[in-house]
Amino acid sequence: MQSRGCPLKGLAGTPDLAAHRQRFTANGWQRAEALDMDTIHRCHLDPLERHRRAPAAAQAAAPSAVAGLACVRPHAVPPAQLA
């Protein structure tokens, strides 16, 4: 990403999903969940959009590769909404 002009400045402070969750809960959030980009792509992007954007070689395998996957949507409540 950095070679494309997109420095990942927060990477050192939050190197993994647990660190991202901790960042929110340490700042007053009751609960936080973090997802990696593969999970977001697989579980939260419309299947037709995923298929449309996939390279031609991957398109044939895409439907069977994700068949049966279940995803749970994250829930996080900011402190202001808890009161």
Buried (B, 14 or more C-beta within 10 A) or exposed (E): EEEEEEEEEEEEEBEEEEBBBBBBEEEEBEEBEBBEEEBEBBBEEEEEEBBEEBEEEEEEEBEEEBEEEEEEEBEBEEEEEEE
